[in-house]
Amino acid sequence: VEGPGGYIESIPDPMDSYPAKRMQWGRLTFLAYALLLFGKQLKYPTYMDSAHRILTFVWQYFEQTKVTDSMRLQTMVYLAQAYRVLGDEVKMHMIADTVAEKVSIMPYEPILYLQSSAFLCFAGERYRSAAESLYNTARDRWISGISKGESVSLAAYAEMIVLASFFNDLATTK
């Protein structure tokens, strides 16, 4: 779909997406995570099996790919979320250790910070301070952007509202 703001895909294809025309690892992994949640909630083994096969593929081949550090971490967050749902704490904690260490030193990206914060919240108490730090950075940048009249991400706001209750923070809802 060509719109006034440029090219917008109506249905992103994680296997061959514009403009890169190459595998979109983050989208593929998020798709697997969504299929897993859907299949588990509705007790559809076909969806869970498909998700598991995609996750196995990502786990096996993703490390060998060349992607930006930001995309690598975002993909790892979705992968770890899926492993958390599957109960694979070894893989989940392996990824959580990397995410907790590396995300905060990355250039700020609201969704990366907030998705990482959400994942680390659920990964366990030992990640709580990293999760809260990422959330606070995103919240403070949001508030600063609003006060300066800058454009801010509505998607980031939605993520912050969900996380605000975990950190007992009402600042984002005012």
Solvent accessible surface area in square Angstrom, and as a share of the most:
residue,aa,sasa,rsa
1,V,108,0.62
2,E,136,0.61
3,G,19,0.18
4,P,155,0.98
5,G,80,0.77
6,G,26,0.25
7,Y,94,0.36
8,I,106,0.54
9,E,41,0.19
10,S,88,0.57
11,I,146,0.74
12,P,60,0.38
13,D,62,0.32
14,P,22,0.14
15,M,104,0.46
16,D,67,0.35
17,S,0,0.00
18,Y,102,0.39
19,P,106,0.67
20,A,38,0.30
21,K,127,0.54
22,R,156,0.57
23,M,41,0.18
24,Q,39,0.17
25,W,18,0.06
26,G,5,0.04
27,R,102,0.37
28,L,10,0.05
29,T,0,0.00
30,F,95,0.40
31,L,73,0.36
32,A,0,0.00
33,Y,27,0.10
34,A,42,0.33
35,L,37,0.19
36,L,1,0.00
37,L,76,0.38
38,F,91,0.38
39,G,0,0.00
40,K,102,0.43
41,Q,142,0.63
42,L,83,0.41
43,K,162,0.69
44,Y,99,0.38
45,P,104,0.65
46,T,98,0.57
47,Y,84,0.32
48,M,59,0.26
49,D,73,0.38
50,S,29,0.18
51,A,0,0.00
52,H,92,0.41
53,R,150,0.55
54,I,35,0.18
55,L,2,0.01
56,T,69,0.40
57,F,74,0.31
58,V,0,0.00
59,W,82,0.29
60,Q,104,0.46
61,Y,92,0.35
62,F,5,0.02
63,E,118,0.53
64,Q,139,0.62
65,T,32,0.19
66,K,193,0.82
67,V,40,0.23
68,T,94,0.55
69,D,93,0.48
70,S,18,0.12
71,M,72,0.32
72,R,48,0.18
73,L,7,0.04
74,Q,19,0.09
75,T,0,0.00
76,M,22,0.10
77,V,0,0.00
78,Y,24,0.09
79,L,6,0.03
80,A,0,0.00
81,Q,10,0.04
82,A,0,0.00
83,Y,11,0.04
84,R,72,0.26
85,V,21,0.12
86,L,62,0.31
87,G,53,0.51
88,D,46,0.24
89,E,107,0.48
90,V,117,0.67
91,K,54,0.23
92,M,7,0.03
93,H,41,0.18
94,M,103,0.46
95,I,7,0.04
96,A,0,0.00
97,D,69,0.36
98,T,37,0.21
99,V,0,0.00
100,A,28,0.22
101,E,117,0.53
102,K,90,0.38
103,V,0,0.00
104,S,64,0.41
105,I,137,0.70
106,M,30,0.13
107,P,101,0.64
108,Y,51,0.19
109,E,73,0.33
110,P,45,0.28
111,I,59,0.30
112,L,3,0.02
113,Y,11,0.04
114,L,1,0.00
115,Q,27,0.12
116,S,0,0.00
117,S,0,0.00
118,A,15,0.12
119,F,0,0.00
120,L,0,0.00
121,C,27,0.16
122,F,97,0.41
123,A,5,0.04
124,G,30,0.28
125,E,140,0.63
126,R,159,0.58
127,Y,9,0.04
128,R,80,0.29
129,S,88,0.57
130,A,27,0.21
131,A,0,0.00
132,E,61,0.27
133,S,58,0.38
134,L,4,0.02
135,Y,0,0.00
136,N,48,0.24
137,T,46,0.27
138,A,1,0.01
139,R,45,0.16
140,D,72,0.37
141,R,130,0.47
142,W,36,0.13
143,I,73,0.37
144,S,41,0.26
145,G,3,0.03
146,I,92,0.47
147,S,91,0.59
148,K,141,0.60
149,G,68,0.65
150,E,100,0.45
151,S,116,0.75
152,V,54,0.31
153,S,41,0.27
154,L,143,0.71
155,A,59,0.46
156,A,4,0.03
157,Y,61,0.23
158,A,59,0.46
159,E,44,0.20
160,M,1,0.01
161,I,61,0.31
162,V,96,0.55
163,L,2,0.01
164,A,5,0.04
165,S,83,0.54
166,F,75,0.31
167,F,18,0.07
168,N,134,0.69
169,D,17,0.09
170,L,127,0.63
171,A,40,0.31
172,T,5,0.03
173,T,72,0.42
174,K,202,0.85
